[in-house]
């Protein structure tokens, strides 16, 4: 056991890390290794206390998402060489792992996952039952249909791993102090921190909360309610099993997804860990309300084998030698869950220089990669790659303790359920964050969850198969979405866009601030444009709609999932630049209705005396007016690409405004449409989406956003110099527009794109988003491909559910936007649809 050092050593630090589990120690190691001086880690008891020491230590390259695969891959590569670097043994075993498919739907899921693995460098294979048996000869093969095999997977000793990282951190100059408890945190006016401990105060430039299940208590010190809750996770270790002992090579880890457990070799026995259903699993809710009991560190909970009995039985059926084994140890310890199981990593909105790396349901596999990711972000001023799914700012005031508990139950219980595209999970819904129209629309449509909001995905009509019916193929919403698409293209439709993030910016420096913040020019008073915030390296941090409503007063609008992510970036810019400007988040107070389609003007004109004609109210203009005596800020813009307006109004006016519009449009056959139809409409028009076609992994030039980037404007906006260099060097890849010849399946995004070259067929890129085009009656997708394969007419293939479908790069867009069609008509040219 290591000797501890209960002293502070110094009273100043660049970075103070609070918590000495594997995540905190990994961050200390990476910051120090990158050359950051004055890194201090404070641990209240001893290193690995909390969730780290009792973890099962599984390591896998697999992740259903695309970005977290990079974190997993980095962790494994680091763990492979850590012993050599630090001289500390880490107990790393890499026998591989197999996920077991025992239903046809599960085989589809594996195919779906394989198409996302093709353009990633990690090894992953779909294998036959025969190969599964060869790798794991102790399996009962009756139900096995296929396996998803990752050869580099395995398990590591969490205690040894943390000690090796600690040795490395010290070697590079970090200071690890324990037992030293943080008793209070004070933020100073200059953005620095005072970290109070019983041994004195440390002045820190920034603090990072890596406190595991104490993270909630640390957050409370500065008035933050981090949505975290400890879950009881149990695993069982058996005595020696003769059949296991007789094996020449270590068994791969298996994950029996229908049985909902993992199982691996532990010496000459087996270790087995189940995930119980949401009804049976246990939360430690009292820790959220009353805090973690003093002195709890390396203690465990009472085990409860009755709770996991059905999983034990499933495991005994799948691995029959288990029946004869004795249980020698049952571990029941706390693991911290966020509502969606994903950790919260990065700087926190609303508090300066406060960073978090908390809520790790899988801390061991994430520790290495997240330590590096966070270290790079801290040192470079921007994330090294896109990882918006772990942004701590995806949660807000709507994330109550009740919601967190309901979601943690669901996430734990759903640990091994089939992961469908367009997945919805219903626990804890609705939150308090509902639009003014929710009660009016909820029975008429299938709702989707967006950053706490409920938003209609598609609407029901008599004869439709209603409800949420997930599938890897076309499902119950396919025809209704086509109907809504037609509604907008031929008549007029209404959609609730209230989940948009909405900010008001004003002040004497507001114009200067936005000029420095955005790559586009600042719109004139009464005008709107699409603007992008770039990172210092020239990546796309965010896309917003910017409107100057009055001189120096702006309305900024962003997507629902980017609200606090974007707000934090702008707030930091204001503070660092010393701008005399203020930003107000009005997201929850403001409703948004969009009216779109050829008859949109006719319908809205009935409700106002203002002239809405094209000559008077042009595309990309905004103004205040009254519709049926309700005050709205109307912007002539539509993500459908058709004639339309977005109507911003007080949330309490949503119902009367909606009713007035619906009544006014009776003659024109007005109807509702949802976000699925909106997606099809925007893809046909070639509109990019943030988080798909552009994000922190892409620059605006390769994404085809040149028209929104004004490199010749006077302001030296963030990312301008980097973008000039990118342009000079020339692009390596480009976003292209594809049509696909498919059958009953459509692209979603993140599928592998193949090219049949002279030597062989290889993966050359990936789709970013896709759907069925109801206009062209075929599938449509955006994809990134190398420049040399990006010409119109180029033949490629896109992999969907294990099959490669022919794809052709076409001239975008498939359907011209309404303003372009009007312009061509005025010039006497026939419009393209």
Secondary structure, DSSP 8 states (H G I E B T S, - for coil): ----------SEEEEEEE--SHHHHHHHHHHHHTT-S-EEEEESS-TTTTTTTT---EE-S--SSSSHHHHHHHHHHHHHHHHHHHS----EE---EEEEE-SHHHHHHHHHHHHHHTTSSS--EEE-HHHHHHH-TTS-GGG--EEEEETT-EEE-HHHHHHHHHHHHHHTT-EEEES--EEEEEE-TTS-EEEEETTEEEEEEEEEE--GGGHHHHHHHTT----EEEEEEEEEEE---HHHHT-SS---EEEETTTTEEEEEETTEEEEEE---TTT--B-THHHHH-S-TT-SS------GGGGHHHHHHHHHHSGGGGG--EEEEEEEEEEEETTS--EEEE-TTSTTEEEEE--TTHHHHHHHHHHHHHHHHHHSS-SS--GGG-GGG--TT--HHHHHHHHHHHHHTTTS---TT----TT-S-S---TTHHHHTTTEEEEEETTEEEEEEE--TT---S----SS--THHHHHHHHHHHHHHS-EEEE-TTSEEEEEESTTHHHHHHHHBSS----BTBEEEEEEE-TTSBEEEEEEEEEEETTEEEEEE-GGGHHHHHHHHHHHHHHHT-S-EEEE-TTTEEEEEEESTTHHHHHHTT-SS--STTTS-TTBEEEEEETTEEEEEE---TTSSSEEEEEEEGGGHHHHHHHHHHHTTTTT-EE--HHHHHHHHHHTT---BTTTBSTT-BTTTTT-GGG--TTSSS--TTHHHHHHHHHH--SEEEEEEEE--SS----S--EEEEE-SS-EEEEEEEEEEEEETTTTEEEEEEEEEGGG-STT-EEEEEETTEEEEEEE--S-SS--HHHHHHHHHTT-----
